[in-house]
Amino acid sequence: KATRAASESELERSACERVKIAQGFGIRTLEIKSGYGLSHESELKILRVAKKVRARFPEIRFRVTYLGAHAFSPELGQKAYLSLRQAAHQLFLVSRQ
């Protein structure tokens, strides 16, 4: 819920802080996971942030992983199976980014 509610600038700021901490430990490869947005708009927001973070830290190798359907929107309740269809559609859309 926090990821969905956060603005792009908030997500970027948080991600950059984490990258800097990782750099301090000598880490040079990081994974950015999407799939937490639970909607097409939120997924695109996460991917835009990932792109910005990658550009700010060219010395770090980033791998972006889409984790659709690993979590379900609480708003769907008993109809969570609908999220699987939505995740499949999102996978198609995010793969084109």
Disulfide bonds with the S-S distance in Angstrom:
none
